[in-house]
């Protein structure tokens, strides 16, 4: 809090009236300056607090025992070979990445006084290692199948080596999520001032990619500069709840911005329960504040998320919807049928198909003839042994059919191990939470 107060004093010294700046530093008692910027307490919460909406948090898990989160967290799961439920935060860092993201979204304020922007929403924690496409794809599908209306993915592995900068299985999962009416929000990345590599799933069709701004409305220096960035949200000079239940300040990252955007969408879909995922994204993008110059750019996208304007729901139905337009253009349409891959069936050659059909019919005729002849022989034998009585029924099957079975793949991850060393470090959308400086007690 001391750092925030000092920053406010410096701003005032330069003659800027805080109440008139677009994203002024608020004197919130827990350092949550975005509450003032987004008019959360006085204009948003009277309309909605996120009730009825589940936000899936694909991350390091969430410490569900904390007073501010225990009522929000519902049983989650683990796609990295652990215990199948993630009500604990496995992050090896002091802060606890997944818990921090959940606190931005739905902390109730119990224990610390720290509030999420959608404190009545639920959190579905899903644990993956963050850099395994198969796990991420499974996690996205899991969230979509378990009632989540929003999924927050504050992770960002490098996407350069994949076709179209997106692992195919992740692209397919995002298409599945769209069909299941779940918005997927992803952090843009934290290396905009250095390598600036594209990162997935932000780079994938169907993901709402979020960059970060500071309390003055300016882009955070390290926020990724990529054409996939769609919107921006608060992500610099942040305070959040750590996995140990303490408050940590001076956090920076597009992870934070993505989490707050997920919370904003939870508020929107709570107020309008019948609003589709496609429409929700259209409204969020169409109601932004353009604080970084006219038109779209690669840092803040189309502009900064405005919760108040989004809740007004005045964006025309004909307004652009770049996230879903990209999804449609990429051909990642909603999956057909009930297959788990989310991809359309392969097209077959008509001539080959006709030939194969005739071949199968011919084989079928031969098989039927053999069965009929064999049946006559069996009946004759049966009459000779049983005096015309019915033959004995065939033995019951003793095991699973031989088709469609395979050996389960063993995960290289074993319970108790930690994610790779790079997880939670600058460059993958993770905030850099700093413990209180020497001589200072963490704020309670």
FENRARA-V448458 format. One record per residue. N is the residue number from 1. RES is the residue in one small letter. PSI is psi in whole degrees, -180 to 180 (999 if undefined). NEAR is the number of other ideal C-beta (glycine too) atoms within 10 Angstrom. Layout:
# FENRARA-V448458
N:RES:PSI:NEAR, N:RES:PSI:NEAR
This chain:
# FENRARA-V448458
1:x:-35:14, 2:x:-42:12, 3:x:-40:14, 4:x:-41:21, 5:x:-41:12, 6:x:-41:10, 7:x:-39:16, 8:x:-39:17, 9:x:-41:10, 10:x:-43:11, 11:x:-45:17, 12:x:-34:12, 13:x:-28:8, 14:x:8:6, 15:x:18:6, 16:x:124:14, 17:x:117:9, 18:x:-39:14, 19:x:-12:8, 20:x:-7:7, 21:x:147:14, 22:x:-43:14, 23:x:73:20, 24:x:151:19, 25:x:119:24, 26:x:157:21, 27:x:43:13, 28:x:142:19, 29:x:-15:12, 30:x:18:20, 31:x:17:26, 32:x:78:25, 33:x:-24:24, 34:x:-18:28, 35:x:-43:20, 36:x:-43:19, 37:x:-38:25, 38:x:2:26, 39:x:40:14, 40:x:-54:25, 41:x:-39:13, 42:x:-24:10, 43:x:-29:12, 44:x:-54:22, 45:x:-30:18, 46:x:-20:8, 47:x:-41:14, 48:x:148:21, 49:x:12:22, 50:x:10:30, 51:x:141:15, 52:x:0:14, 53:x:132:27, 54:x:129:21, 55:x:116:31, 56:x:132:29, 57:x:102:32, 58:x:105:30, 59:x:-148:33, 60:x:10:32, 61:x:170:27, 62:x:133:32, 63:x:97:27, 64:x:-5:22, 65:x:-10:12, 66:x:141:26, 67:x:-38:14, 68:x:-8:24, 69:x:-16:26, 70:x:-31:14, 71:x:-13:14, 72:x:-34:26, 73:x:127:23, 74:x:160:15, 75:x:129:12, 76:x:-155:26, 77:x:178:19, 78:x:122:21, 79:x:19:23, 80:x:21:20, 81:x:18:17, 82:x:-140:19, 83:x:4:12, 84:x:-2:12, 85:x:142:14, 86:x:71:29, 87:x:18:17, 88:x:155:20, 89:x:119:26, 90:x:-1:24, 91:x:131:24, 92:x:-11:13, 93:x:167:20, 94:x:-42:13, 95:x:-51:24, 96:x:96:31, 97:x:-52:33, 98:x:-41:29, 99:x:-41:31, 100:x:-44:32, 101:x:-42:34, 102:x:-36:35, 103:x:-36:30, 104:x:-36:35, 105:x:-52:30, 106:x:19:32, 107:x:137:29, 108:x:-12:20, 109:x:-11:13, 110:x:136:15, 111:x:-43:16, 112:x:-22:22, 113:x:-5:15, 114:x:130:23, 115:x:138:24, 116:x:165:31, 117:x:-21:28, 118:x:69:34, 119:x:-12:21, 120:x:0:19, 121:x:163:28, 122:x:154:22, 123:x:125:29, 124:x:101:25, 125:x:132:29, 126:x:123:28, 127:x:127:30, 128:x:168:28, 129:x:-10:22, 130:x:-17:25, 131:x:24:17, 132:x:105:20, 133:x:-40:20, 134:x:-42:15, 135:x:-42:23, 136:x:-43:27, 137:x:-44:24, 138:x:-39:18, 139:x:-41:26, 140:x:-45:33, 141:x:-39:21, 142:x:-47:20, 143:x:-43:29, 144:x:-32:23, 145:x:-10:12, 146:x:33:17, 147:x:4:14, 148:x:133:29, 149:x:-16:29, 150:x:143:30, 151:x:130:28, 152:x:124:34, 153:x:94:31, 154:x:60:31, 155:x:157:28, 156:x:75:31, 157:x:153:25, 158:x:136:18, 159:x:-1:24, 160:x:-30:11, 161:x:-5:8, 162:x:152:19, 163:x:131:9, 164:x:26:13, 165:x:36:20, 166:x:126:25, 167:x:133:23, 168:x:-39:16, 169:x:-31:20, 170:x:-41:28, 171:x:-43:29, 172:x:-41:22, 173:x:-37:30, 174:x:-37:31, 175:x:-39:25, 176:x:-43:24, 177:x:-39:26, 178:x:-41:27, 179:x:-35:15, 180:x:4:19, 181:x:38:15, 182:x:127:25, 183:x:134:28, 184:x:120:30, 185:x:134:31, 186:x:145:32, 187:x:141:34, 188:x:-31:36, 189:x:158:36, 190:x:26:28, 191:x:33:21, 192:x:-24:22, 193:x:7:12, 194:x:-106:10, 195:x:-34:11, 196:x:40:16, 197:x:146:17, 198:x:144:21, 199:x:140:29, 200:x:152:28, 201:x:0:32, 202:x:-33:31, 203:x:-6:29, 204:x:149:32, 205:x:133:24, 206:x:-9:29, 207:x:136:31, 208:x:104:29, 209:x:133:32, 210:x:128:34, 211:x:177:32, 212:x:145:34, 213:x:167:27, 214:x:-173:20, 215:x:-12:24, 216:x:-4:16, 217:x:3:18, 218:x:151:15, 219:x:139:23, 220:x:137:25, 221:x:-32:13, 222:x:0:22, 223:x:137:31, 224:x:140:31, 225:x:92:17, 226:x:150:22, 227:x:-13:12, 228:x:-11:28, 229:x:125:28, 230:x:-43:28, 231:x:175:28, 232:x:161:31, 233:x:168:30, 234:x:131:28, 235:x:13:33, 236:x:140:24, 237:x:47:21, 238:x:151:29, 239:x:140:26, 240:x:167:28, 241:x:130:27, 242:x:172:25, 243:x:-18:25, 244:x:3:15, 245:x:1:20, 246:x:162:19, 247:x:136:20, 248:x:135:23, 249:x:-177:20, 250:x:30:18, 251:x:146:23, 252:x:139:24, 253:x:151:32, 254:x:-15:36, 255:x:-47:35, 256:x:-44:31, 257:x:-41:34, 258:x:-43:32, 259:x:-44:35, 260:x:-36:29, 261:x:-38:32, 262:x:-41:33, 263:x:-39:32, 264:x:-40:30, 265:x:-34:32, 266:x:-42:33, 267:x:-44:26, 268:x:-47:28, 269:x:-20:27, 270:x:-43:21, 271:x:-35:19, 272:x:81:16, 273:x:-26:10, 274:x:0:6, 275:x:129:18, 276:x:164:15, 277:x:-43:24, 278:x:-45:16, 279:x:-39:18, 280:x:-44:23, 281:x:-40:26, 282:x:-42:23, 283:x:-44:23, 284:x:-47:29, 285:x:-38:24, 286:x:-10:18, 287:x:15:23, 288:x:161:20, 289:x:126:18, 290:x:93:14, 291:x:-2:17, 292:x:40:20, 293:x:158:10, 294:x:146:7, 295:x:176:8, 296:x:144:18, 297:x:176:18, 298:x:7:17, 299:x:-51:22, 300:x:6:31, 301:x:-129:26, 302:x:-13:22, 303:x:-173:23, 304:x:135:24, 305:x:133:31, 306:x:103:21, 307:x:-44:27, 308:x:-45:17, 309:x:-36:16, 310:x:-42:25, 311:x:-23:21, 312:x:-24:11, 313:x:48:15, 314:x:8:11, 315:x:127:18, 316:x:148:8, 317:x:-23:7, 318:x:1:7, 319:x:154:12, 320:x:151:14, 321:x:75:20, 322:x:-33:17, 323:x:-49:27, 324:x:-27:20, 325:x:-39:12, 326:x:-40:16, 327:x:-46:24, 328:x:-43:17, 329:x:-36:9, 330:x:-9:16, 331:x:8:11, 332:x:61:24, 333:x:168:14, 334:x:138:14, 335:x:144:19, 336:x:145:11, 337:x:-161:10, 338:x:15:5, 339:x:152:11, 340:x:-13:11, 341:x:-22:14, 342:x:14:24, 343:x:153:19, 344:x:152:14, 345:x:151:9, 346:x:144:5, 347:x:140:6, 348:x:154:9, 349:x:128:9, 350:x:-41:8, 351:x:-44:8, 352:x:-38:9, 353:x:-43:10, 354:x:-43:10, 355:x:-43:11, 356:x:-38:12, 357:x:-46:10, 358:x:-40:10, 359:x:-46:10, 360:x:-37:10, 361:x:-43:9, 362:x:-44:10, 363:x:-40:10, 364:x:-41:10, 365:x:-44:10, 366:x:-45:9, 367:x:-43:10, 368:x:-42:10, 369:x:-43:10, 370:x:-43:10, 371:x:-40:10, 372:x:-47:10, 373:x:-43:10, 374:x:-36:10, 375:x:-38:11, 376:x:-43:10, 377:x:-45:10, 378:x:-42:11, 379:x:-42:12, 380:x:-42:9, 381:x:-40:11, 382:x:-41:15, 383:x:-36:12, 384:x:-34:9, 385:x:-34:9, 386:x:11:11, 387:x:34:7, 388:x:-1:9, 389:x:169:9, 390:x:148:7, 391:x:160:13, 392:x:144:8, 393:x:154:6, 394:x:153:6, 395:x:147:6, 396:x:147:5, 397:x:141:7, 398:x:0:5, 399:x:178:6, 400:x:155:8, 401:x:154:7, 402:x:-19:6, 403:x:152:5, 404:x:8:6, 405:x:150:8, 406:x:165:5, 407:x:132:5, 408:x:141:5, 409:x:133:7, 410:x:132:8, 411:x:139:16, 412:x:-10:10, 413:x:131:20, 414:x:145:10, 415:x:138:12, 416:x:-22:9, 417:x:159:13, 418:x:159:13, 419:x:166:20, 420:x:156:14, 421:x:-30:8, 422:x:-11:13, 423:x:135:21, 424:x:8:27, 425:x:161:12, 426:x:137:16, 427:x:-15:19, 428:x:27:24, 429:x:4:32, 430:x:143:31, 431:x:154:31, 432:x:82:17, 433:x:135:25, 434:x:129:14, 435:x:160:16, 436:x:145:15, 437:x:160:9, 438:x:133:5, 439:x:-7:5, 440:x:137:9, 441:x:144:7, 442:x:145:14, 443:x:137:18, 444:x:999:9
